[in-house]
Amino acid sequence: MKTIVIVEDHPVLISIYRNKFIAEGFKVEIASDGESGLELINRIRPDLVVLDLAMPKLNGIEVLKRLRANPLFRALPVIIFSDSAWKQQAWREGATVVLSKSTHSPSQVVDSARTALLKAESRQIEDTIVTFLAGSAGSSEKTIPSPLCEGQVLLVEDHYDIRTTISSALAQSGFRVTGVECHAAALHHVRAREFDAFLLSRKCPDGIGISLCSQLRQVYPHKPIVLYSTVALSITQEQRLQAGASAYLTEAGDLLNPGPILLKLIDDEKSLAHADTKGSLSHHDSHGTIPSLISFP
């Protein structure tokens, strides 16, 4: 659950927006002046701030300046929600979004908050990947690939740097990786060879991952098919089950090192196949023949 701090001195607006954000699934903390708002933000480190400008003790512009001067809060989404004449200055001081109280409804404010949170999370994951790439570049010559082959993985990702990073991580876990940038190329490779697992980006230029997952699941009823996203967009349990996805990854740590997750899923699939084989043999021993799955004329 995301935590939002609302810094606002008008009691009626506080009540309206606290109730609206709570109804939309957020945890909400309130401060009624700029000074207590700044203290609250420093103490709980929220995911997003909704900030009025004209407030007692410390105005919103000063709060925004102090937040942006702190390395911990330079990327914190801050929505300015005010009819003050200082709105242009708020943009200059680093506001994420500037909304007018007189022209924006509670639903519009919540939608703006969701969009700002998604962009912030996407940026955080991409920054983590860039940092990982920078750190691994200097040590790439010392990297010794795993001598074991844990299986063949088809990776579908249109972003070159992300595809390269994930491929490298999978190779370190012992996988042989075929990386493609679109669904058409993925389906071409599936027709040409066998894979032990599939790792699919939630979205590519020629389609969404759920659609490709559904197509692959029809061909491979039991093989691991994992969806992931560098943007924290939710997929419901029902959507995941309908598409046949084995897992859905959104955490940067999982995206940078998906090998252990695939290894477990592959082991689970092999154990299931082994159990099915033993069951079939037992059936054969007790009946003398194994029923044919295909009828011949």
C-alpha positions as CSV (number, residue, x, y, z in Angstrom):
1,M,0.0,0.0,0.0
2,K,1.4,3.4,-1.0
3,T,1.7,6.1,1.6
4,I,0.7,9.7,0.7
5,V,1.2,12.8,2.8
6,I,-1.3,15.6,2.2
7,V,-0.1,19.0,3.4
8,E,-3.2,21.2,3.5
9,D,-4.6,23.7,6.1
10,H,-8.3,23.7,5.0
11,P,-10.3,21.2,7.2
12,V,-13.0,20.5,4.5
13,L,-10.4,19.8,1.8
14,I,-8.4,17.6,4.2
15,S,-11.5,15.5,4.9
16,I,-12.5,15.2,1.2
17,Y,-9.0,14.2,0.0
18,R,-8.2,11.9,2.9
19,N,-11.4,10.0,2.4
20,K,-10.9,9.8,-1.4
21,F,-7.3,8.5,-1.3
22,I,-8.2,6.0,1.4
23,A,-11.2,4.8,-0.7
24,E,-8.7,4.3,-3.6
25,G,-6.4,2.1,-1.6
26,F,-3.8,4.5,-0.3
27,K,-2.5,5.1,3.3
28,V,-2.9,8.8,4.1
29,E,-1.1,11.0,6.6
30,I,-2.1,14.6,7.1
31,A,-0.2,17.8,8.1
32,S,-2.0,21.1,8.4
33,D,1.0,23.5,8.0
34,G,4.3,23.5,6.1
35,E,6.5,23.1,9.1
36,S,4.7,20.0,10.4
37,G,4.4,18.7,6.8
38,L,8.2,18.8,6.3
39,E,8.8,17.1,9.6
40,L,6.2,14.4,8.7
41,I,7.7,13.8,5.3
42,N,11.2,13.5,6.8
43,R,10.0,11.0,9.4
44,I,7.9,8.6,7.4
45,R,9.4,9.0,3.8
46,P,6.1,8.7,1.9
47,D,5.7,7.6,-1.7
48,L,4.0,10.8,-2.8
49,V,3.1,14.3,-1.4
50,V,0.1,16.4,-2.2
51,L,1.1,20.0,-1.2
52,D,-0.8,23.2,-0.9
53,L,1.2,26.5,-1.4
54,A,-0.4,29.1,0.8
55,M,0.0,27.7,4.3
56,P,0.9,28.9,7.8
57,K,4.4,28.6,9.4
58,L,6.1,27.5,6.2
59,N,4.6,28.0,2.7
60,G,4.6,25.2,0.1
61,I,7.3,26.8,-2.1
62,E,9.7,26.7,0.9
63,V,8.7,23.1,1.7
64,L,9.3,22.1,-2.0
65,K,12.7,23.8,-2.0
66,R,13.8,22.0,1.1
67,L,12.6,18.6,-0.2
68,R,14.5,19.1,-3.5
69,A,17.7,20.1,-1.6
70,N,17.6,16.8,0.2
71,P,19.0,13.9,-1.8
72,L,16.5,11.5,-0.3
73,F,13.6,13.5,-1.8
74,R,14.9,14.8,-5.1
75,A,12.9,12.1,-7.0
76,L,9.9,12.1,-4.6
77,P,6.7,12.8,-6.5
78,V,5.2,16.1,-5.3
79,I,1.8,17.3,-6.6
80,I,1.1,20.9,-6.0
81,F,-2.6,21.4,-5.4
82,S,-3.3,25.1,-5.1
83,D,-4.9,28.2,-6.6
84,S,-2.0,30.3,-5.4
85,A,-0.3,32.8,-7.8
86,W,3.0,30.9,-6.9
87,K,2.2,27.9,-9.2
88,Q,4.7,28.9,-11.9
89,Q,7.4,29.2,-9.3
90,A,6.4,25.7,-8.1
91,W,7.2,24.3,-11.5
92,R,10.6,26.0,-11.4
93,E,11.3,24.6,-7.9
94,G,10.8,21.0,-9.1
95,A,7.1,20.2,-8.7
96,T,6.1,16.9,-10.4
97,V,2.6,18.1,-11.2
98,V,0.7,21.4,-10.6
99,L,-3.1,21.2,-10.3
100,S,-5.7,23.8,-9.6
101,K,-8.1,23.3,-6.7
102,S,-10.8,25.2,-8.6
103,T,-10.6,23.1,-11.8
104,H,-9.6,19.6,-10.7
105,S,-11.8,17.0,-9.1
106,P,-10.8,14.5,-6.4
107,S,-10.8,11.8,-9.0
108,Q,-8.5,13.8,-11.2
109,V,-6.1,14.4,-8.4
110,V,-6.0,10.6,-7.6
111,D,-5.4,9.8,-11.3
112,S,-2.5,12.3,-11.3
113,A,-1.1,10.7,-8.2
114,R,-1.2,7.2,-9.7
115,T,0.5,8.4,-12.9
116,A,3.2,10.1,-11.0
117,L,3.8,7.0,-8.8
118,L,4.1,4.8,-11.9
119,K,6.6,7.1,-13.6
120,A,8.7,7.3,-10.4
121,E,8.8,3.5,-10.0
122,S,9.7,3.0,-13.6
123,R,12.5,5.6,-13.3
124,Q,13.8,3.9,-10.1
125,I,13.9,0.5,-11.8
126,E,15.6,1.9,-14.9
127,D,18.2,3.7,-12.7
128,T,18.9,0.4,-10.9
129,I,19.5,-1.3,-14.2
130,V,21.8,1.5,-15.4
131,T,23.7,1.3,-12.1
132,F,24.0,-2.5,-12.5
133,L,25.3,-2.1,-16.0
134,A,27.8,0.5,-15.0
135,G,29.0,-1.7,-12.2
136,S,29.2,-4.9,-14.2
137,A,31.0,-3.2,-17.2
138,G,34.3,-2.9,-15.3
139,S,34.2,-6.5,-14.1
140,S,32.9,-8.2,-17.3
141,E,36.4,-9.5,-18.2
142,K,36.6,-11.3,-14.8
143,T,33.2,-12.9,-15.2
144,I,33.3,-16.7,-15.5
145,P,30.1,-18.1,-17.0
146,S,28.6,-21.1,-15.2
147,P,29.8,-24.4,-16.7
148,L,26.4,-26.0,-16.2
149,C,23.5,-25.5,-18.6
150,E,20.3,-25.2,-16.6
151,G,18.2,-24.9,-19.7
152,Q,17.2,-22.8,-22.7
153,V,15.4,-19.6,-22.0
154,L,13.5,-17.4,-24.6
155,L,13.7,-13.8,-23.4
156,V,11.3,-11.3,-25.1
157,E,12.3,-7.6,-24.4
158,D,12.5,-4.7,-26.8
159,H,14.8,-2.5,-24.8
160,Y,18.4,-3.4,-25.7
161,D,20.1,-2.5,-22.4
162,I,17.5,-4.3,-20.3
163,R,17.6,-7.4,-22.6
164,T,21.4,-7.5,-22.4
165,T,21.3,-7.1,-18.6
166,I,18.7,-9.8,-18.0
167,S,20.5,-12.1,-20.5
168,S,23.8,-11.7,-18.7
169,A,22.1,-12.5,-15.3
170,L,20.5,-15.6,-16.7
171,A,23.8,-16.7,-18.2
172,Q,25.4,-16.4,-14.7
173,S,22.7,-18.7,-13.4
174,G,23.7,-21.3,-16.1
175,F,21.0,-20.7,-18.7
176,R,21.5,-20.4,-22.4
177,V,19.5,-17.4,-23.6
178,T,17.9,-16.5,-26.8
179,G,16.9,-12.8,-26.7
180,V,14.4,-11.2,-29.1
181,E,12.8,-7.8,-29.3
182,C,9.3,-8.6,-30.4
183,H,6.5,-11.2,-30.4
184,A,6.9,-12.1,-34.1
185,A,10.5,-13.1,-33.5
186,A,9.6,-15.0,-30.4
187,L,7.0,-17.1,-32.2
188,H,9.6,-17.7,-35.0
189,H,12.1,-19.2,-32.5
190,V,9.4,-21.2,-30.8
191,R,8.5,-22.9,-34.1
192,A,12.2,-23.6,-34.8
193,R,13.4,-25.1,-31.4
194,E,12.5,-26.2,-27.9
195,F,12.8,-23.9,-24.8
196,D,12.7,-24.9,-21.1
197,A,11.3,-21.5,-19.9
198,F,10.0,-18.2,-21.2
199,L,10.6,-14.7,-19.8
200,L,8.3,-12.1,-21.3
201,S,8.2,-8.3,-21.0
202,R,4.7,-7.0,-20.2
203,K,4.7,-4.9,-23.3
204,C,6.5,-5.0,-26.7
205,P,6.0,-2.9,-29.8
206,D,3.8,-5.6,-31.5
207,G,1.8,-6.8,-28.5
208,I,1.3,-7.3,-24.8
209,G,2.9,-10.0,-22.8
210,I,-0.4,-11.5,-21.6
211,S,-1.4,-12.2,-25.2
212,L,1.9,-13.9,-26.0
213,C,1.8,-15.9,-22.8
214,S,-1.7,-17.2,-23.7
215,Q,-0.4,-18.4,-27.1
216,L,2.6,-20.1,-25.6
217,R,0.6,-21.7,-22.9
218,Q,-1.6,-23.4,-25.5
219,V,1.6,-25.1,-26.9
220,Y,3.4,-25.7,-23.6
221,P,0.8,-26.5,-20.9
222,H,3.4,-26.9,-18.1
223,K,6.6,-25.1,-19.0
224,P,7.5,-21.9,-16.9
225,I,6.3,-18.7,-18.5
226,V,7.1,-15.6,-16.5
227,L,5.8,-12.1,-17.2
228,Y,7.7,-9.0,-15.9
229,S,7.4,-5.3,-16.1
230,T,9.9,-2.4,-15.4
231,V,6.8,-0.3,-14.7
232,A,4.8,-1.3,-11.6
233,L,1.6,-1.9,-13.4
234,S,-0.5,-4.5,-11.7
235,I,-1.9,-7.7,-13.3
236,T,-4.7,-9.2,-11.3
237,Q,-4.5,-12.8,-10.1
238,E,-7.4,-13.6,-12.5
239,Q,-5.6,-12.1,-15.5
240,R,-2.4,-14.0,-14.7
241,L,-4.2,-17.3,-14.3
242,Q,-6.2,-16.8,-17.5
243,A,-3.0,-16.1,-19.5
244,G,-1.3,-19.1,-17.9
245,A,1.6,-17.1,-16.4
246,S,3.7,-19.0,-13.8
247,A,4.8,-15.7,-12.1
248,Y,4.7,-11.9,-12.6
249,L,7.9,-9.9,-11.6
250,T,8.0,-6.2,-10.9
251,E,10.8,-5.9,-8.3
252,A,14.1,-4.6,-9.5
253,G,16.0,-7.3,-7.6
254,D,14.0,-10.1,-9.3
255,L,14.4,-8.5,-12.8
256,L,18.2,-8.2,-12.3
257,N,18.5,-11.8,-11.1
258,P,15.6,-13.9,-12.4
259,G,17.7,-17.0,-12.6
260,P,16.8,-18.5,-9.2
261,I,13.1,-18.0,-9.9
262,L,13.3,-19.8,-13.3
263,L,15.4,-22.6,-11.7
264,K,12.7,-23.2,-9.1
265,L,9.9,-23.1,-11.7
266,I,11.8,-25.5,-14.0
267,D,12.5,-27.9,-11.1
268,D,8.8,-27.8,-10.1
269,E,7.8,-28.6,-13.7
270,K,10.3,-31.5,-13.9
271,S,9.0,-32.9,-10.6
272,L,5.4,-32.7,-11.9
273,A,6.4,-34.4,-15.1
274,H,8.2,-37.1,-13.1
275,A,5.2,-37.7,-10.9
276,D,3.0,-37.9,-14.0
277,T,5.4,-40.5,-15.5
278,K,5.3,-42.6,-12.4
279,G,1.5,-42.5,-12.4
280,S,1.4,-43.6,-16.0
281,L,3.8,-46.5,-15.3
282,S,1.7,-47.6,-12.4
283,H,-1.4,-47.5,-14.6
284,H,0.5,-49.6,-17.2
285,D,1.6,-52.2,-14.6
286,S,-2.0,-52.6,-13.3
287,H,-3.7,-52.8,-16.7
288,G,-1.0,-54.3,-18.9
289,T,-1.2,-51.6,-21.6
290,I,-0.9,-47.9,-21.8
291,P,-4.0,-46.3,-23.4
292,S,-3.2,-44.5,-26.7
293,L,-3.8,-40.8,-26.8
294,I,-4.3,-40.9,-30.6
295,S,-6.9,-43.0,-32.3
296,F,-6.0,-44.6,-35.6
297,P,-8.6,-45.8,-38.1
